[in-house]
Amino acid sequence: MQKLEEFYVAIWCVLMPVTGTLLLPSVQGTIPAYMMGFGSVLFVLARLRFGEMTPALRGYLGTALLAFAAWAFLFAASQLGLLASDRTDFQNISMIDPNDLKVVLRTSMFTQSMYLMACVLIALYFRYFFRPEWMRYVFYGGYLLAGYGIYEWLYFLVFHQPGDFLVNRAFGEEQHIGSWSQGIDFGPIALLRIKSTLGEPTFFAGVVLPYLFLAFDHRKVLLSGMLLFTALFSTSTACYITLASCLVVKSVWSGRVKLGYVVMLGLLALFLVGIAMVYPDTFDNMFGSKFSGDNVSGKMRLDQAVALHDLFASFTVPNWLFGVGFGYVYESVFAELLIDTGIIGLGLFLFVLFRPILLLPVRRESEGLKLGLLAIAILFSLTLSELFLPPTWMFLGLAYRQLTQGQIQLPFFPRRAVRTATFSATSA
């Protein structure tokens, strides 16, 4: 059983960042990591059948029950709140499945809840049953993420057309079928915005940075270089802002400036300064026009801000507390959670996400996870609208696993620490 489980986890970890490929092209939720998340339940059931109730099993089952109870409470409260407020529309906000005209019990609530279930199963498995020797498989997934992105970038550079043969998922409001390859002009040179196995550059930003910080923390020089290259050539404004912010915050909470992070920050600065000097039009399109709303991306964000204001102006007290329904709207993740699950739902998620960010110690094998989750949190507050990226939940599970071992160090005060009980994360 142990050999079979290790083989399963190895494949799972390698395929974790592959979110643009569907096992069944006609069914949006059939990405490999989701399906393997559901399959991981079989290993949990095997433990229940052939072994005693270990702390890991109790933790897994108890946390799963708490997650279901929170979902069920917000489900019922949000729908009752909609009925009480007699809402007939959601203003001009971007809705998941805009063709569904229902207000109460929209279809997207159930499909998005299935995605959430898969993600929670990923987090729980990596929290309670992951073994340290399996970390190499996580890095194999990072190599696939970076390697495929570099391959696509080089293929486009040489042949001037996309070379993506993996992605078959539809993206965007216009439903781009398959790879949504986006180019960017650097003067006379047309380059591909790297999106790798994610199928869409913005989603890629939400995955590449956690892998980058984890690889750097574990001194994986080659992998770190590959991931940094792909992050830079994703040409994602949010990716650049998040990378720079994390490196600055890292220096603050560690109380020292690490040479490797200075080099990384310097490379980012040189890259951006070079673009600004040599290709000012490209730089303006990436930053100035986007923030002013002069290009398509910037105008879309300004329109979303206006739509958010109008929707919030129509909220009743139950809407503010419990939201309008999980999986209803499509916005940046934190705004989306506030609308969908209200202050209570957003507060619960922020507690779960920020607890390891604040309490993980500033030391090797913890700092990469700490920075990775911080990057995810920053992106969630900016433009990233995909809550259900499997690597997000894998890193969350790994962070909580690490959180239960040794000492917890208080953030921003490196010399102060509080003890925490050690809790076995294995099934033994």
KETITOR-865792 format. One record per residue (C-alpha): x, z, y; residue number from 1. Coordinates in Angstrom, 2 decimals, padded with zeros to 5 digits. Example, Ala and Ser with C-alpha at 12.3 -4.5 7.8 and 13.67 -1.06 7.14 Angstrom:
2
{node {012.30, 007.80, -004.50}, 1}
{node {013.67, 007.14, -001.06}, 2}
end
This chain:
428
{node {000.00, 000.00, 000.00}, 1}
{node {002.82, 000.86, 002.44}, 2}
{node {004.52, -002.52, 001.95}, 3}
{node {001.24, -004.35, 002.42}, 4}
{node {000.48, -002.34, 005.55}, 5}
{node {003.92, -003.04, 007.02}, 6}
{node {003.50, -006.77, 006.35}, 7}
{node {000.08, -006.65, 008.01}, 8}
{node {001.41, -004.82, 011.07}, 9}
{node {004.36, -007.22, 011.34}, 10}
{node {002.02, -010.23, 011.57}, 11}
{node {-000.29, -008.31, 013.89}, 12}
{node {002.51, -007.45, 016.31}, 13}
{node {003.84, -011.01, 016.37}, 14}
{node {000.38, -012.39, 017.12}, 15}
{node {-000.56, -009.64, 019.59}, 16}
{node {000.24, -011.74, 022.71}, 17}
{node {-001.48, -014.84, 021.31}, 18}
{node {-004.79, -014.67, 023.16}, 19}
{node {-005.36, -018.33, 024.00}, 20}
{node {-005.81, -019.35, 020.37}, 21}
{node {-009.10, -018.84, 018.57}, 22}
{node {-009.40, -018.75, 014.80}, 23}
{node {-012.86, -020.26, 015.24}, 24}
{node {-012.75, -022.48, 018.36}, 25}
{node {-016.50, -022.21, 018.87}, 26}
{node {-016.45, -018.37, 018.89}, 27}
{node {-014.69, -016.90, 021.96}, 28}
{node {-013.85, -013.53, 020.44}, 29}
{node {-011.99, -014.73, 017.35}, 30}
{node {-008.44, -014.31, 018.65}, 31}
{node {-006.02, -013.15, 015.93}, 32}
{node {-005.28, -009.68, 017.35}, 33}
{node {-009.00, -008.82, 017.58}, 34}
{node {-009.67, -009.90, 014.02}, 35}
{node {-006.68, -007.96, 012.74}, 36}
{node {-007.83, -004.95, 014.76}, 37}
{node {-011.09, -004.97, 012.83}, 38}
{node {-009.12, -005.52, 009.62}, 39}
{node {-006.97, -002.44, 010.30}, 40}
{node {-010.01, -000.29, 009.56}, 41}
{node {-009.48, -001.10, 005.87}, 42}
{node {-006.15, 000.73, 005.92}, 43}
{node {-007.83, 003.73, 007.52}, 44}
{node {-010.54, 003.70, 004.86}, 45}
{node {-007.87, 003.50, 002.17}, 46}
{node {-006.28, 006.65, 003.58}, 47}
{node {-009.65, 008.39, 003.46}, 48}
{node {-010.18, 007.34, -000.14}, 49}
{node {-006.76, 008.09, -001.59}, 50}
{node {-005.42, 010.91, 000.59}, 51}
{node {-006.39, 014.15, 002.22}, 52}
{node {-007.62, 014.48, 005.79}, 53}
{node {-004.35, 014.42, 007.74}, 54}
{node {-003.99, 015.24, 011.45}, 55}
{node {-003.55, 011.53, 012.14}, 56}
{node {-006.82, 010.68, 010.38}, 57}
{node {-008.68, 013.46, 012.18}, 58}
{node {-007.28, 012.27, 015.49}, 59}
{node {-008.22, 008.64, 014.78}, 60}
{node {-011.78, 009.44, 013.74}, 61}
{node {-012.33, 012.01, 016.47}, 62}
{node {-011.08, 009.75, 019.25}, 63}
{node {-013.13, 006.83, 017.92}, 64}
{node {-016.22, 009.05, 017.98}, 65}
{node {-015.52, 010.13, 021.56}, 66}
{node {-015.05, 006.51, 022.67}, 67}
{node {-018.34, 005.52, 021.06}, 68}
{node {-020.16, 008.46, 022.64}, 69}
{node {-018.83, 007.53, 026.11}, 70}
{node {-019.88, 003.89, 025.62}, 71}
{node {-023.35, 004.86, 024.37}, 72}
{node {-023.93, 007.28, 027.27}, 73}
{node {-022.93, 004.71, 029.91}, 74}
{node {-024.93, 002.03, 028.10}, 75}
{node {-028.13, 004.06, 028.25}, 76}
{node {-027.58, 005.49, 031.73}, 77}
{node {-026.75, 002.14, 033.33}, 78}
{node {-029.80, 000.39, 031.87}, 79}
{node {-032.13, 003.24, 032.85}, 80}
{node {-030.61, 003.09, 036.32}, 81}
{node {-031.40, -000.62, 036.55}, 82}
{node {-035.00, 000.00, 035.51}, 83}
{node {-035.34, 002.84, 038.03}, 84}
{node {-033.95, 000.73, 040.89}, 85}
{node {-036.13, -002.26, 039.95}, 86}
{node {-033.19, -004.62, 040.54}, 87}
{node {-033.98, -008.35, 040.34}, 88}
{node {-030.53, -009.89, 040.98}, 89}
{node {-026.85, -009.11, 041.49}, 90}
{node {-026.28, -010.83, 044.83}, 91}
{node {-023.53, -013.49, 044.71}, 92}
{node {-021.11, -011.62, 042.48}, 93}
{node {-019.38, -013.50, 039.63}, 94}
{node {-021.28, -012.79, 036.44}, 95}
{node {-020.17, -013.15, 032.85}, 96}
{node {-022.50, -015.74, 031.32}, 97}
{node {-024.13, -016.78, 034.64}, 98}
{node {-026.77, -018.77, 032.75}, 99}
{node {-028.31, -015.54, 031.45}, 100}
{node {-030.98, -014.67, 034.03}, 101}
{node {-031.84, -011.24, 032.60}, 102}
{node {-031.06, -008.08, 034.55}, 103}
{node {-031.50, -005.49, 031.79}, 104}
{node {-029.75, -005.85, 028.41}, 105}
{node {-027.83, -009.00, 029.24}, 106}
{node {-026.23, -010.74, 026.27}, 107}
{node {-022.74, -010.31, 027.72}, 108}
{node {-023.09, -006.54, 027.38}, 109}
{node {-023.00, -006.87, 023.60}, 110}
{node {-020.32, -009.56, 023.34}, 111}
{node {-018.00, -007.70, 025.74}, 112}
{node {-018.63, -004.48, 023.83}, 113}
{node {-017.39, -006.16, 020.66}, 114}
{node {-014.17, -007.08, 022.46}, 115}
{node {-013.87, -003.48, 023.63}, 116}
{node {-014.34, -002.23, 020.08}, 117}
{node {-011.51, -004.46, 018.86}, 118}
{node {-009.24, -003.23, 021.66}, 119}
{node {-010.02, 000.44, 020.99}, 120}
{node {-009.20, -000.10, 017.32}, 121}
{node {-005.84, -001.60, 018.34}, 122}
{node {-005.05, 001.38, 020.57}, 123}
{node {-006.10, 003.94, 017.96}, 124}
{node {-004.12, 002.37, 015.15}, 125}
{node {-000.92, 002.16, 017.20}, 126}
{node {-001.51, 005.69, 018.47}, 127}
{node {-001.98, 007.39, 015.12}, 128}
{node {-000.38, 005.24, 012.40}, 129}
{node {002.44, 003.25, 014.02}, 130}
{node {005.93, 003.98, 012.64}, 131}
{node {009.11, 003.89, 014.75}, 132}
{node {010.80, 001.40, 012.43}, 133}
{node {008.02, -001.08, 013.16}, 134}
{node {009.08, -001.41, 016.81}, 135}
{node {011.14, -004.47, 015.90}, 136}
{node {007.91, -006.32, 015.14}, 137}
{node {006.65, -005.57, 018.66}, 138}
{node {009.80, -007.24, 020.00}, 139}
{node {009.21, -010.23, 017.70}, 140}
{node {005.93, -010.68, 019.56}, 141}
{node {007.88, -010.55, 022.82}, 142}
{node {010.22, -013.28, 021.57}, 143}
{node {007.24, -015.45, 020.68}, 144}
{node {005.72, -014.85, 024.12}, 145}
{node {008.93, -015.73, 025.98}, 146}
{node {010.11, -018.47, 023.64}, 147}
{node {006.86, -020.41, 023.67}, 148}
{node {006.67, -020.12, 027.46}, 149}
{node {010.19, -021.50, 027.88}, 150}
{node {009.44, -024.31, 025.42}, 151}
{node {006.35, -025.33, 027.43}, 152}
{node {008.27, -025.17, 030.70}, 153}
{node {011.11, -027.37, 029.38}, 154}
{node {008.70, -029.81, 027.74}, 155}
{node {006.86, -030.31, 031.03}, 156}
{node {010.15, -030.66, 032.92}, 157}
{node {011.35, -033.43, 030.59}, 158}
{node {008.13, -035.30, 029.72}, 159}
{node {005.99, -034.50, 032.82}, 160}
{node {003.02, -033.49, 030.71}, 161}
{node {001.90, -030.30, 028.93}, 162}
{node {003.28, -029.70, 025.46}, 163}
{node {000.98, -026.85, 024.45}, 164}
{node {-000.11, -027.19, 020.83}, 165}
{node {-001.40, -023.63, 020.26}, 166}
{node {-004.06, -022.83, 022.85}, 167}
{node {-007.61, -023.95, 022.08}, 168}
{node {-009.62, -021.51, 024.21}, 169}
{node {-011.76, -022.43, 027.23}, 170}
{node {-010.71, -020.97, 030.59}, 171}
{node {-012.15, -020.81, 034.09}, 172}
{node {-015.54, -021.47, 035.62}, 173}
{node {-015.18, -025.18, 034.84}, 174}
{node {-014.42, -024.31, 031.22}, 175}
{node {-011.05, -026.00, 030.82}, 176}
{node {-010.98, -026.67, 027.09}, 177}
{node {-007.65, -025.81, 025.52}, 178}
{node {-004.52, -025.15, 027.51}, 179}
{node {-005.12, -024.62, 031.23}, 180}
{node {-001.76, -025.98, 032.35}, 181}
{node {-001.16, -025.61, 036.08}, 182}
{node {001.71, -027.25, 037.91}, 183}
{node {003.50, -026.32, 041.10}, 184}
{node {005.69, -028.53, 043.28}, 185}
{node {009.17, -027.45, 044.30}, 186}
{node {009.84, -030.26, 046.73}, 187}
{node {010.19, -033.42, 044.63}, 188}
{node {010.23, -031.45, 041.37}, 189}
{node {006.98, -030.70, 039.55}, 190}
{node {007.19, -027.60, 037.36}, 191}
{node {004.76, -025.94, 034.98}, 192}
{node {003.48, -022.48, 035.78}, 193}
{node {004.42, -020.58, 032.65}, 194}
{node {001.44, -019.18, 030.78}, 195}
{node {002.82, -019.22, 027.22}, 196}
{node {000.41, -018.12, 024.47}, 197}
{node {-002.09, -016.66, 026.95}, 198}
{node {-003.42, -020.04, 028.06}, 199}
{node {-003.75, -019.00, 031.73}, 200}
{node {-000.97, -017.92, 034.16}, 201}
{node {-002.77, -014.87, 035.58}, 202}
{node {-003.34, -013.43, 032.12}, 203}
{node {000.32, -014.09, 031.32}, 204}
{node {001.39, -011.88, 034.22}, 205}
{node {-000.56, -008.99, 032.69}, 206}
{node {001.35, -009.27, 029.42}, 207}
{node {004.88, -010.38, 030.29}, 208}
{node {005.74, -007.40, 032.52}, 209}
{node {004.99, -004.66, 029.94}, 210}
{node {007.06, -006.55, 027.36}, 211}
{node {009.85, -006.99, 029.94}, 212}
{node {010.06, -003.28, 030.76}, 213}
{node {009.92, -002.32, 027.08}, 214}
{node {012.69, -004.78, 026.18}, 215}
{node {014.85, -003.61, 029.07}, 216}
{node {014.32, 000.04, 028.13}, 217}
{node {015.46, -000.70, 024.57}, 218}
{node {018.45, -002.72, 025.86}, 219}
{node {017.30, -006.02, 024.40}, 220}
{node {019.43, -008.13, 026.74}, 221}
{node {018.49, -011.59, 025.47}, 222}
{node {014.78, -010.81, 025.29}, 223}
{node {014.85, -009.19, 028.75}, 224}
{node {016.46, -012.30, 030.21}, 225}
{node {013.95, -014.61, 028.57}, 226}
{node {010.99, -012.53, 029.72}, 227}
{node {012.34, -012.26, 033.28}, 228}
{node {012.76, -016.03, 033.41}, 229}
{node {009.19, -016.61, 032.30}, 230}
{node {007.88, -013.98, 034.72}, 231}
{node {009.62, -015.67, 037.65}, 232}
{node {008.41, -019.14, 036.71}, 233}
{node {004.85, -018.02, 036.17}, 234}
{node {004.87, -018.28, 040.02}, 235}
{node {002.21, -015.58, 040.04}, 236}
{node {002.08, -013.80, 043.39}, 237}
{node {000.60, -010.71, 041.73}, 238}
{node {003.38, -010.77, 039.13}, 239}
{node {006.08, -010.72, 041.85}, 240}
{node {004.38, -007.94, 043.82}, 241}
{node {003.92, -005.85, 040.68}, 242}
{node {007.46, -006.35, 039.42}, 243}
{node {008.97, -005.33, 042.78}, 244}
{node {006.59, -002.35, 043.12}, 245}
{node {007.42, -001.03, 039.64}, 246}
{node {011.17, -001.28, 040.23}, 247}
{node {010.86, 000.66, 043.50}, 248}
{node {008.61, 003.32, 041.96}, 249}
{node {010.98, 003.63, 039.01}, 250}
{node {013.84, 004.49, 041.35}, 251}
{node {011.68, 007.13, 043.04}, 252}
{node {010.51, 008.95, 039.92}, 253}
{node {013.91, 008.87, 038.19}, 254}
{node {015.76, 010.13, 041.25}, 255}
{node {018.50, 007.54, 040.75}, 256}
{node {019.06, 003.82, 041.12}, 257}
{node {019.88, 002.12, 037.83}, 258}
{node {022.17, -000.91, 038.06}, 259}
{node {020.10, -003.00, 035.66}, 260}
{node {016.93, -002.56, 037.68}, 261}
{node {018.81, -003.32, 040.91}, 262}
{node {020.03, -006.57, 039.32}, 263}
{node {016.48, -007.44, 038.28}, 264}
{node {015.13, -006.71, 041.76}, 265}
{node {018.00, -008.69, 043.30}, 266}
{node {017.25, -011.71, 041.12}, 267}
{node {013.60, -011.57, 042.16}, 268}
{node {014.60, -011.37, 045.84}, 269}
{node {017.08, -014.25, 045.53}, 270}
{node {014.48, -016.35, 043.74}, 271}
{node {011.88, -015.83, 046.47}, 272}
{node {014.34, -016.22, 049.34}, 273}
{node {015.59, -019.44, 047.77}, 274}
{node {012.06, -020.82, 047.55}, 275}
{node {011.33, -019.79, 051.15}, 276}
{node {014.48, -021.50, 052.45}, 277}
{node {014.53, -024.65, 050.32}, 278}
{node {010.81, -025.18, 049.67}, 279}
{node {008.91, -023.47, 052.53}, 280}
{node {005.66, -025.31, 051.76}, 281}
{node {005.68, -023.99, 048.20}, 282}
{node {006.43, -020.47, 049.45}, 283}
{node {003.58, -020.67, 051.96}, 284}
{node {001.20, -021.84, 049.25}, 285}
{node {002.23, -018.92, 047.03}, 286}
{node {001.97, -016.21, 049.67}, 287}
{node {000.86, -017.13, 053.22}, 288}
{node {-002.06, -019.41, 052.40}, 289}
{node {-003.20, -017.17, 049.56}, 290}
{node {-003.39, -014.06, 051.75}, 291}
{node {-004.96, -015.93, 054.69}, 292}
{node {-007.53, -017.67, 052.49}, 293}
{node {-006.37, -021.15, 053.43}, 294}
{node {-005.93, -022.36, 049.84}, 295}
{node {-008.38, -022.38, 046.93}, 296}
{node {-007.05, -019.18, 045.36}, 297}
{node {-007.06, -017.29, 048.65}, 298}
{node {-010.54, -018.48, 049.62}, 299}
{node {-011.86, -017.44, 046.21}, 300}
{node {-010.53, -013.93, 046.70}, 301}
{node {-012.02, -013.65, 050.19}, 302}
{node {-015.39, -014.84, 048.87}, 303}
{node {-015.17, -012.27, 046.08}, 304}
{node {-014.51, -009.50, 048.62}, 305}
{node {-017.61, -010.48, 050.59}, 306}
{node {-019.70, -010.62, 047.41}, 307}
{node {-018.44, -007.15, 046.40}, 308}
{node {-019.41, -005.73, 049.78}, 309}
{node {-022.92, -007.20, 049.55}, 310}
{node {-023.43, -005.90, 046.00}, 311}
{node {-022.22, -002.39, 046.81}, 312}
{node {-024.55, -002.32, 049.81}, 313}
{node {-027.48, -002.73, 047.39}, 314}
{node {-026.35, -000.01, 044.95}, 315}
{node {-028.59, 002.97, 044.29}, 316}
{node {-027.27, 006.41, 043.30}, 317}
{node {-027.63, 005.68, 039.53}, 318}
{node {-025.81, 002.36, 040.05}, 319}
{node {-022.92, 004.15, 041.75}, 320}
{node {-022.73, 006.79, 039.02}, 321}
{node {-023.25, 004.69, 035.87}, 322}
{node {-022.88, 001.06, 036.95}, 323}
{node {-025.15, -001.85, 036.16}, 324}
{node {-024.05, -002.39, 032.57}, 325}
{node {-020.81, -002.85, 030.66}, 326}
{node {-019.65, -006.46, 030.53}, 327}
{node {-021.89, -007.73, 033.31}, 328}
{node {-019.52, -008.98, 036.03}, 329}
{node {-016.18, -010.80, 036.23}, 330}
{node {-013.85, -009.35, 038.88}, 331}
{node {-010.47, -007.65, 039.02}, 332}
{node {-010.57, -004.97, 036.34}, 333}
{node {-010.94, -001.84, 038.49}, 334}
{node {-013.64, -003.43, 040.66}, 335}
{node {-015.30, -004.74, 037.51}, 336}
{node {-015.34, -001.30, 035.88}, 337}
{node {-016.76, 000.30, 039.02}, 338}
{node {-019.61, -002.21, 039.05}, 339}
{node {-020.19, -002.19, 035.30}, 340}
{node {-019.75, 001.50, 034.48}, 341}
{node {-019.91, 003.24, 037.84}, 342}
{node {-017.76, 006.05, 039.17}, 343}
{node {-018.02, 007.95, 035.90}, 344}
{node {-016.88, 005.04, 033.73}, 345}
{node {-014.07, 004.04, 036.08}, 346}
{node {-012.95, 007.67, 036.31}, 347}
{node {-012.77, 007.98, 032.52}, 348}
{node {-010.72, 004.82, 032.21}, 349}
{node {-008.36, 005.84, 035.03}, 350}
{node {-007.79, 009.19, 033.30}, 351}
{node {-006.92, 007.47, 030.01}, 352}
{node {-004.66, 004.89, 031.68}, 353}
{node {-002.82, 007.13, 034.14}, 354}
{node {-002.24, 010.13, 031.89}, 355}
{node {000.77, 008.57, 030.12}, 356}
{node {001.94, 006.94, 033.36}, 357}
{node {002.15, 010.35, 035.00}, 358}
{node {003.24, 012.47, 032.04}, 359}
{node {005.60, 010.34, 029.96}, 360}
{node {009.19, 011.52, 030.41}, 361}
{node {011.67, 009.45, 032.38}, 362}
{node {013.98, 008.71, 029.49}, 363}
{node {014.80, 005.97, 027.05}, 364}
{node {011.98, 004.82, 024.74}, 365}
{node {009.42, 006.33, 027.12}, 366}
{node {010.30, 004.79, 030.46}, 367}
{node {009.55, 001.23, 029.34}, 368}
{node {006.04, 002.21, 028.27}, 369}
{node {005.57, 004.22, 031.46}, 370}
{node {006.56, 001.25, 033.65}, 371}
{node {004.61, -001.21, 031.53}, 372}
{node {001.36, 000.71, 031.96}, 373}
{node {002.07, 001.12, 035.67}, 374}
{node {002.45, -002.66, 035.92}, 375}
{node {-000.87, -003.13, 034.15}, 376}
{node {-002.55, -000.65, 036.51}, 377}
{node {-001.22, -002.45, 039.59}, 378}
{node {-002.34, -005.82, 038.27}, 379}
{node {-005.78, -004.38, 037.45}, 380}
{node {-006.10, -003.37, 041.09}, 381}
{node {-004.97, -006.77, 042.37}, 382}
{node {-006.22, -009.89, 040.62}, 383}
{node {-006.11, -009.42, 036.84}, 384}
{node {-009.67, -009.72, 035.58}, 385}
{node {-009.06, -009.44, 031.83}, 386}
{node {-009.50, -005.92, 030.46}, 387}
{node {-009.31, -007.03, 026.86}, 388}
{node {-005.76, -008.34, 026.54}, 389}
{node {-004.61, -006.92, 023.16}, 390}
{node {-001.05, -006.05, 024.31}, 391}
{node {-002.56, -003.78, 026.99}, 392}
{node {-004.19, -001.67, 024.32}, 393}
{node {-001.20, -001.81, 021.99}, 394}
{node {001.03, -000.44, 024.78}, 395}
{node {-001.58, 002.19, 025.58}, 396}
{node {-001.58, 003.34, 021.96}, 397}
{node {002.23, 003.38, 021.82}, 398}
{node {002.36, 005.36, 025.08}, 399}
{node {000.02, 008.04, 023.75}, 400}
{node {002.03, 008.20, 020.54}, 401}
{node {005.17, 008.78, 022.59}, 402}
{node {003.35, 011.26, 024.83}, 403}
{node {002.79, 013.65, 021.94}, 404}
{node {006.47, 013.96, 021.06}, 405}
{node {008.97, 016.31, 022.68}, 406}
{node {008.63, 017.30, 026.31}, 407}
{node {006.53, 015.91, 029.12}, 408}
{node {008.35, 015.51, 032.40}, 409}
{node {006.49, 015.78, 035.66}, 410}
{node {006.63, 012.58, 037.73}, 411}
{node {008.76, 012.45, 040.87}, 412}
{node {010.44, 015.73, 039.87}, 413}
{node {012.96, 014.70, 037.18}, 414}
{node {014.44, 018.17, 036.69}, 415}
{node {011.12, 019.88, 036.10}, 416}
{node {009.44, 019.65, 032.71}, 417}
{node {006.57, 021.20, 030.83}, 418}
{node {006.44, 021.66, 027.10}, 419}
{node {003.81, 020.10, 024.95}, 420}
{node {003.10, 020.61, 021.28}, 421}
{node {004.55, 018.03, 018.96}, 422}
{node {001.89, 016.13, 017.04}, 423}
{node {002.69, 013.86, 014.14}, 424}
{node {001.70, 010.25, 014.79}, 425}
{node {002.20, 009.16, 011.20}, 426}
{node {-000.18, 009.34, 008.31}, 427}
{node {002.09, 011.61, 006.31}, 428}
end
